[in-house]
Amino acid sequence: MNKARFTAPTAVIIGESNLAQYWNERSRGTIKARFISPHCVILHNSHGVFPTIGEGTWCGHFTVIDGSGGKLEIGKDCSIASGVHIYTHSTHELVTEGKEKLVGSVKIGDNVAIGANSVVFYDVTLTNNVVIPALTLVRPHTRIDRNV
């Protein structure tokens, strides 16, 4: 049986426990969001690169923005509702079959709304002016163009 290899991100912004790091990233211009809940988890990749979050974006309570597998960009004036999880990787094949972790970037355009408790997987592009309803699974290798 192959042993699974998993490397955790080197740092986590999680609520107020690491608020200084969040403000440092915000001052560098990486994070310009209008509101990020103190219960939002933001993970950077192994090179210390945080996801970019555009100006005016709102990230609700208990959201996960996981850039540990690749580049993750969220545009301006987006609404990421409570409970949304956005991933740039999947470890299911790593754990079950000993294969490599699946990775891919996530690009979310401007004026995108992602409804509560939705999940966005790796290798996804949501262009400008897209609405993802609540409880939606956006599968890997998906591109959604303007739908409103």
ABEGO torsion letter per residue (X at the ends): XBBBBBBBBABBBBEAAAAAAAAAAAAAGABABABBBAABBBBBBAAGBBBBBBBGBBBBBGBBBBAAAEBBBBBBGBBBBBGBBBBABBAAAAAAAGBBBBBBBBBBBBGBBBBBGBBBBBGBBBBBGBBBBBGBBBBBGBBBBBAX
